[in-house]
Amino acid sequence: MYPSFFIDFLFPRRCPVCDGIVMPKGGLICPPCVAKLSFVRDPVCKKCGKEIISPHMEYCLDCIRHKRTFEYGRALMNYDDKAGNSIARIKYKNKREYLDFYGEAICVRYENVIRRMEADILVPVPIHPSRRRERGFNQAELLAHRIGDYMKIPVCPEMLARNKKTMPQKGLDPAGRLKNLEEAFAAGNVKNRVEGVILVDDIYTTGSTIEACTRALKKAGIKRVYFLAICIGRGQ
């Protein structure tokens, strides 16, 4: 087996923000690039975790307008150009190593929140089999394993399947997105004593995907569903 310094020499770690070689060695992100990320800051919506304008508000307008059957969730960063470019490189340029930073950062930031969820398993939001064959991996599943390793929570990808290839969500309003996703997800048999589940995904935008997954899981008998994501849209 090759020593780690030799592997690092041949395949130096790339920064998830600038895609340059991370310096100093051993880090997961360039220190100056941390400041370029728009981390979610309080006050946030008690349901989806989006930033809200006033601490006197409990929920964002999106969560007031649309029914949520999940308990609540949290995301690490606001979705902007920097975040979008980073996620795109993970999905389309095979930059899986970026997920080491994002998985660790989610756990460090939300460790207490995750423990309060008291979840039995982590369930990555699935992608359609055809897309998985094309891409070679599901970024949500890789992220879930990194969170699971850190938090010592089992990951159960087989709990949820995507059995319908939906039309693109871009350009659809929240109601249209949710309708588009109806019956796209199916939950498997619920294991004994599994009552709480944390869904894991890369991006939360309108919440339609998380809501559709939640409904499938609850239909299968799961009592409590939460979510964790790398990025979240600012919404309203």
C-alpha positions as CSV (number, residue, x, y, z in Angstrom):
1,M,0.0,0.0,0.0
2,Y,1.4,3.4,-1.0
3,P,2.1,5.9,1.9
4,S,-0.4,8.8,2.1
5,F,2.3,11.4,1.3
6,F,3.0,9.6,-2.0
7,I,-0.7,9.5,-2.9
8,D,-1.0,13.2,-2.0
9,F,2.0,14.0,-4.2
10,L,0.4,12.2,-7.2
11,F,-3.2,13.3,-6.5
12,P,-3.1,16.5,-4.5
13,R,-6.4,17.5,-2.8
14,R,-8.4,20.2,-4.6
15,C,-10.2,23.0,-2.9
16,P,-14.1,22.8,-3.3
17,V,-14.2,26.5,-3.9
18,C,-11.3,27.5,-6.2
19,D,-10.4,23.9,-7.4
20,G,-6.8,24.8,-6.8
21,I,-4.4,22.5,-4.8
22,V,-5.2,22.9,-1.1
23,M,-2.5,24.6,0.9
24,P,-1.2,24.0,3.5
25,K,-1.3,20.2,2.9
26,G,-3.7,18.2,5.0
27,G,-6.6,20.7,4.8
28,L,-9.9,20.1,3.0
29,I,-10.2,23.7,1.8
30,C,-8.0,26.7,1.1
31,P,-8.2,28.9,4.2
32,P,-8.9,32.1,2.2
33,C,-11.7,30.3,0.4
34,V,-13.7,29.7,3.5
35,A,-14.6,33.4,3.6
36,K,-16.0,33.1,0.1
37,L,-18.7,30.8,1.1
38,S,-22.1,32.1,2.2
39,F,-22.8,30.0,5.3
40,V,-26.4,30.1,6.5
41,R,-26.8,32.5,9.5
42,D,-29.4,33.0,12.1
43,P,-32.3,33.8,12.2
44,V,-33.5,30.9,10.1
45,C,-36.9,29.3,9.4
46,K,-37.8,26.7,12.0
47,K,-39.0,24.3,9.4
48,C,-36.6,24.4,6.4
49,G,-33.7,26.3,7.8
50,K,-33.6,29.1,5.2
51,E,-32.4,32.5,6.4
52,I,-35.3,34.9,7.3
53,I,-35.2,38.6,7.8
54,S,-36.4,38.9,11.4
55,P,-35.9,36.9,14.6
56,H,-39.6,37.6,15.3
57,M,-40.6,35.4,12.4
58,E,-40.9,31.6,12.9
59,Y,-41.2,30.4,9.3
60,C,-40.2,31.6,5.8
61,L,-42.9,32.5,3.4
62,D,-42.3,29.3,1.4
63,C,-43.0,27.2,4.5
64,I,-46.1,29.3,5.4
65,R,-47.5,28.9,1.9
66,H,-46.7,25.2,1.4
67,K,-47.5,22.2,3.6
68,R,-44.4,20.5,5.0
69,T,-44.7,17.0,6.4
70,F,-41.1,16.7,7.4
71,E,-40.1,17.8,10.9
72,Y,-37.4,20.3,10.0
73,G,-34.0,20.4,8.3
74,R,-30.8,22.4,8.1
75,A,-28.4,23.3,5.3
76,L,-24.8,24.5,5.5
77,M,-24.7,27.3,2.9
78,N,-26.9,29.6,0.9
79,Y,-27.1,28.6,-2.8
80,D,-25.1,31.2,-4.8
81,D,-22.7,31.1,-7.8
82,K,-19.8,29.8,-5.7
83,A,-21.9,27.0,-4.2
84,G,-23.5,26.2,-7.5
85,N,-20.2,25.9,-9.3
86,S,-18.8,23.7,-6.6
87,I,-21.8,21.3,-6.6
88,A,-21.8,21.2,-10.4
89,R,-18.1,20.1,-10.4
90,I,-19.0,17.3,-7.9
91,K,-21.8,16.0,-10.1
92,Y,-20.5,16.5,-13.6
93,K,-16.7,16.7,-13.1
94,N,-16.4,13.8,-10.6
95,K,-15.0,16.1,-7.9
96,R,-16.1,13.7,-5.1
97,E,-13.3,14.8,-2.8
98,Y,-15.2,18.1,-2.2
99,L,-17.7,16.1,-0.2
100,D,-15.1,15.4,2.5
101,F,-15.2,19.1,3.4
102,Y,-18.9,19.6,3.1
103,G,-19.7,16.4,5.1
104,E,-17.4,17.4,7.9
105,A,-18.6,21.0,7.9
106,I,-22.2,20.0,8.2
107,C,-21.4,17.7,11.2
108,V,-19.2,20.3,13.0
109,R,-21.8,23.0,12.4
110,Y,-24.9,21.0,13.3
111,E,-23.7,18.2,15.5
112,N,-26.0,19.1,18.4
113,V,-29.0,19.6,16.0
114,I,-28.3,16.2,14.4
115,R,-28.2,14.5,17.8
116,R,-31.5,16.1,18.8
117,M,-33.1,14.6,15.7
118,E,-32.5,11.2,17.3
119,A,-32.5,9.5,13.9
120,D,-32.0,5.8,13.4
121,I,-30.7,6.0,9.9
122,L,-29.5,8.4,7.2
123,V,-31.3,8.0,3.8
124,P,-29.7,9.7,0.8
125,V,-32.2,11.2,-1.8
126,P,-31.9,8.8,-4.7
127,I,-31.3,9.6,-8.3
128,H,-32.9,7.7,-11.2
129,P,-30.9,4.5,-12.1
130,S,-30.2,5.9,-15.6
131,R,-28.6,9.0,-14.2
132,R,-26.6,7.0,-11.8
133,R,-25.2,4.8,-14.6
134,E,-24.4,7.9,-16.5
135,R,-22.7,9.7,-13.6
136,G,-21.3,6.7,-11.8
137,F,-22.4,7.7,-8.4
138,N,-25.1,9.5,-6.3
139,Q,-23.5,12.6,-4.6
140,A,-26.2,12.5,-1.9
141,E,-25.3,8.9,-1.0
142,L,-21.6,9.8,-0.8
143,L,-22.4,12.8,1.4
144,A,-24.6,10.6,3.6
145,H,-21.7,8.2,4.2
146,R,-19.4,11.0,5.2
147,I,-22.0,12.3,7.7
148,G,-22.7,8.8,8.9
149,D,-19.0,8.1,9.5
150,Y,-18.6,11.3,11.6
151,M,-21.9,11.0,13.5
152,K,-21.9,7.2,13.8
153,I,-25.3,6.9,12.2
154,P,-26.0,4.0,9.8
155,V,-26.7,4.9,6.1
156,C,-29.5,3.1,4.4
157,P,-29.6,3.9,0.6
158,E,-32.0,1.0,-0.1
159,M,-34.7,2.6,2.0
160,L,-35.7,4.9,-0.8
161,A,-35.8,4.4,-4.6
162,R,-36.5,6.7,-7.5
163,N,-38.7,4.7,-9.8
164,K,-39.8,7.5,-12.2
165,K,-37.6,9.7,-14.3
166,T,-39.2,13.1,-14.0
167,M,-39.2,16.1,-16.4
168,P,-36.7,18.9,-15.5
169,Q,-37.8,20.9,-12.4
170,K,-36.4,24.2,-13.7
171,G,-39.1,26.7,-14.6
172,L,-41.8,25.0,-12.5
173,D,-43.4,26.7,-9.5
174,P,-43.4,24.8,-6.1
175,A,-46.8,23.2,-6.7
176,G,-45.7,22.1,-10.2
177,R,-42.4,20.7,-8.8
178,L,-44.2,18.6,-6.2
179,K,-46.8,17.3,-8.7
180,N,-43.9,16.4,-11.0
181,L,-42.3,14.3,-8.3
182,E,-45.5,12.5,-7.1
183,E,-45.0,8.8,-7.3
184,A,-41.4,9.3,-8.3
185,F,-40.1,7.9,-5.0
186,A,-41.0,4.7,-3.3
187,A,-39.9,3.5,0.2
188,G,-38.8,0.0,0.9
189,N,-39.8,-2.1,3.9
190,V,-39.2,-0.3,7.2
191,K,-36.8,-2.1,9.4
192,N,-37.7,-2.9,13.0
193,R,-37.4,0.1,15.3
194,V,-36.7,2.6,12.6
195,E,-38.8,5.6,13.5
196,G,-36.6,8.6,12.7
197,V,-34.9,9.2,9.4
198,I,-32.6,12.0,8.1
199,L,-32.8,12.6,4.4
200,V,-29.5,13.8,2.9
201,D,-29.3,15.8,-0.3
202,D,-26.9,18.3,-2.0
203,I,-29.4,21.1,-2.7
204,Y,-32.7,22.2,-1.1
205,T,-34.5,24.7,-3.3
206,T,-38.3,24.8,-3.1
207,G,-38.4,21.7,-0.8
208,S,-40.5,19.7,-3.3
209,T,-38.0,16.8,-3.5
210,I,-37.6,16.5,0.3
211,E,-41.4,16.7,0.7
212,A,-42.0,14.0,-1.9
213,C,-39.4,11.8,-0.2
214,T,-40.9,12.5,3.2
215,R,-44.4,11.5,2.0
216,A,-43.0,8.2,0.6
217,L,-41.2,7.4,3.8
218,K,-44.2,8.2,6.0
219,K,-46.5,6.1,3.8
220,A,-44.1,3.2,4.5
221,G,-44.4,3.8,8.3
222,I,-41.6,6.2,9.2
223,K,-42.8,8.6,11.9
224,R,-40.3,11.4,11.8
225,V,-38.3,12.7,8.8
226,Y,-35.7,15.4,8.9
227,F,-33.2,16.6,6.3
228,L,-29.6,17.8,5.9
229,A,-28.3,19.5,2.7
230,I,-25.2,21.3,1.6
231,C,-27.0,24.3,0.0
232,I,-30.4,25.9,0.3
233,G,-32.0,28.5,-1.9
234,R,-32.8,31.8,-0.3
235,G,-36.5,31.7,-1.2
236,Q,-38.8,34.3,0.3
